């Protein structure tokens, strides 16, 4: 019989996480169809169980490879999806009716988890300049930013789908709070995301100064993080200064999500950059 | 006039201008980048006008208002620091190899880049680099380069330059870049006795490198071999030396009238000298920005 290794346990935990999130998605979908409170409750419990197992898996891998989840695409996708579910759970604890947005947030997380599990899972070399306490601060705030934006996008998508007046989607959207509450919550999440993105850039700049001798270098990843930050600031100001239609605001949130995905996931692995050596 | 400069509409158009410039810069390599300064100047005026008109006159309690003003002001100070850096920064780079000994002022070896308004008064402090040693951890991995650095000749002291631990001079800093790569030493001996030596530097995780050996009229490809056997593979380009030869330290290969001898495997790192007068502005901006956020959110939290 093949001996059970930590790697096997890790893989099992990750697949258990996927099973929990998939099960929760199914419960939330049925809840949207049959409007039974116990289905919502089952979906919520499965989400929290999944998040707990997910966190154990991340810590176990951290211990196994000797560094945090920021080096390979597998680590980044798996860890970021945990932060998204974490933000969803926090919002769901505050506003119970927003748990219905799990129908949008959890499938997104499942796609990320799936891509992460398909990516090579071997550990990677850690450059000496990565061994800085600023790295943890920089990465932590980046992941929390992603978590907030995805949950805000889930809610904004719900608002946009409100135009569908019949069928299962209309029933699902009927479970959401009114437009004003959704927009207010999105705005709060954007405020938090903006603060996190600012702290991510500040921590990154201080670290870059120590490691590379410069705090800013107009590197593609730095430029895209600035674009994301400016876009969040723009959305916050636009909401405060102009009387925007709720749908226009929701579209802006979706646009910010698309730009964030490009900045956080596509540019680091696609663009020629000094940061590229940090991603395997 | 002031209401035009303090409007969100202007901010929107400036962001659109930045976006258009960014796309143009992406598509057209010869894009004149100084054009970015135009929307940046308007953006700065927009930020300052907003600070005066909107935030200072805002009807809000004192803590929240101070917070809002502080973090917008922090952004303004950081942007000013960015301008100072762009125009006044000095940067020099140098590749240092384990065991290398310099006999001259190290700054004369630097590849330099300057901001357009850089002035010599920023470089009145020279530094001397004499010898490079390598520090390793228990498993033999390189953790730092110990460099014999001095501000005046004859007063050398070993400084540990590790990644993330720069050495501060009064008007600048010496950084060790993140590369702790492998360096291969070669000697080329011609039949008439003339001798040259040179190094091939590999970045971490890089295994192949092209190399113009001293005295050789063409380029060779060097491949790092098995780590334990300290072996390298030497291959020439088609039309010249087409063979492949595995070498261990001390071994040589005959190419035309030259014997190329593989010396030894060492390590190298990048060394940078930076003088950036914009840095204190940037850190002051970050501090104001963070303090502002803290005040603003503490006021909101207390109100709730």
Interface residues (C-beta under 8 A of the other chain):
Chain A: X125 X127 X128 X129 X130 X131 X132 X195 X198 X199 X202 X205 X206 X207 X209 X210 X211 X212 X213 X214 X215 X216 X223 X227 X230 X234 X237 X238 X241 X242 X277
Chain B: X8 X11 X12 X15 X18 X22 X82 X85 X89 X91 X142 X143 X162 X163 X164 X165 X166 X173 X175 X177 X178 X180 X203 X204 X205 X272 X274 X276 X279 X282 X283 X286 X289 X290 X293 X297
